[in-house]
Amino acid sequence: QVQLVESGGDLVQPGGSLKLSCAGSGFPFNKYDMRWYRQAPGKEREFVAWITPPGSSTFYVDSVKRRFTISRDNAKNTVYLHMNSLTLDDAAAYYCKAQVSVVDYWGQGTQVTVSS
């Protein structure tokens, strides 16, 4: 079955950096777009970044442009989110998502805490 497992969340100071990973299995990873979302306490889950199957195109929500980079390694069935210049507003649980055969699959999330 389709499975997504995020990792890399941690406590980081404002201005710091973090790299999140999402490992996929149970589907042909190299044929599907991959997306990152985040959800802060009391807020709705929001889209963060998107990458095409070969990794040649990416798209970001305005609030993370020029700070976050999404990438993927299809040989490892893994998508990454490189986060720089983190702010308090970036604190959230981060989730990866794959839409396989019109069904959305989510990982369990990884927590990013930004605090001094």
C-alpha positions as CSV (number, residue, x, y, z in Angstrom):
1,Q,0.0,0.0,0.0
2,V,1.0,3.6,-0.4
3,Q,3.1,4.9,2.5
4,L,4.7,8.2,3.2
5,V,7.1,8.7,6.1
6,E,8.3,12.2,7.0
7,S,11.4,12.9,9.1
8,G,13.8,15.7,10.0
9,G,11.6,17.9,12.2
10,D,13.3,19.5,15.1
11,L,13.6,22.6,17.4
12,V,15.5,25.4,15.6
13,Q,16.2,29.0,16.4
14,P,14.8,31.8,14.3
15,G,17.0,32.3,11.3
16,G,18.1,28.7,11.4
17,S,17.8,25.9,8.8
18,L,16.3,22.5,8.6
19,K,16.0,19.7,6.0
20,L,12.9,17.6,6.0
21,S,12.6,14.2,4.2
22,C,9.6,12.2,3.0
23,A,10.2,8.6,1.9
24,G,7.5,7.1,-0.3
25,S,6.7,3.4,-0.9
26,G,4.0,1.3,-2.5
27,F,3.6,3.3,-5.7
28,P,5.9,4.4,-8.6
29,F,7.4,7.4,-6.9
30,N,9.1,8.7,-10.0
31,K,5.8,9.1,-11.8
32,Y,4.0,11.4,-9.4
33,D,4.0,15.0,-8.3
34,M,4.9,15.4,-4.6
35,R,3.8,18.2,-2.3
36,W,4.6,19.5,1.1
37,Y,2.0,21.0,3.4
38,R,2.1,22.4,6.9
39,Q,-0.4,22.9,9.7
40,A,0.1,25.2,12.7
41,P,-2.0,24.8,15.9
42,G,-5.4,26.3,15.4
43,K,-4.9,26.9,11.7
44,E,-5.9,25.0,8.5
45,R,-3.4,22.9,6.7
46,E,-1.8,25.0,4.0
47,F,0.1,24.2,0.8
48,V,3.9,24.9,1.0
49,A,5.6,23.5,-2.1
50,W,5.2,21.2,-5.1
51,I,7.6,19.3,-7.4
52,T,7.0,17.5,-10.7
53,P,7.9,13.8,-11.2
54,P,11.3,14.5,-12.8
55,G,12.0,17.4,-10.4
56,S,12.3,19.9,-13.3
57,S,9.5,22.2,-12.1
58,T,8.7,23.5,-8.6
59,F,6.1,25.8,-7.1
60,Y,6.0,27.6,-3.7
61,V,3.5,29.5,-1.6
62,D,4.6,33.1,-1.5
63,S,5.5,33.1,2.1
64,V,8.4,30.6,1.6
65,K,9.7,31.6,-1.7
66,R,13.5,32.2,-1.8
67,R,13.7,30.5,1.7
68,F,12.5,27.0,1.1
69,T,13.6,24.6,-1.7
70,I,11.8,21.4,-2.6
71,S,13.8,18.6,-4.3
72,R,13.6,14.9,-4.9
73,D,15.8,11.9,-5.4
74,N,13.8,9.3,-7.4
75,A,16.4,6.7,-6.9
76,K,15.7,6.9,-3.2
77,N,12.0,7.5,-3.5
78,T,12.4,10.6,-1.3
79,V,11.3,14.2,-1.5
80,Y,13.0,16.9,0.5
81,L,12.2,20.3,1.9
82,H,15.2,22.5,2.6
83,M,14.2,25.4,4.8
84,N,16.3,28.4,5.5
85,S,15.8,31.6,7.4
86,L,13.1,30.1,9.5
87,T,10.7,32.3,11.4
88,L,8.2,31.8,14.1
89,D,5.5,31.7,11.5
90,D,7.1,28.5,10.0
91,A,6.5,26.5,13.1
92,A,4.1,23.7,12.3
93,A,3.7,20.1,11.6
94,Y,4.9,19.4,8.1
95,Y,3.3,16.7,5.9
96,C,4.1,15.3,2.5
97,K,1.3,14.3,0.1
98,A,1.0,12.2,-3.0
99,Q,-2.1,11.9,-5.1
100,V,-2.2,8.4,-6.6
101,S,-5.1,7.3,-8.8
102,V,-7.1,10.3,-7.5
103,V,-6.6,9.4,-3.9
104,D,-4.7,11.7,-1.6
105,Y,-2.1,10.0,0.6
106,W,-0.5,11.7,3.6
107,G,2.4,11.0,5.9
108,Q,2.1,11.2,9.6
109,G,3.9,14.6,9.7
110,T,7.0,15.9,11.3
111,Q,7.1,18.7,13.8
112,V,9.1,21.9,13.2
113,T,9.4,24.1,16.3
114,V,11.0,27.6,15.9
115,S,12.0,29.2,19.2
116,S,14.8,31.2,20.7
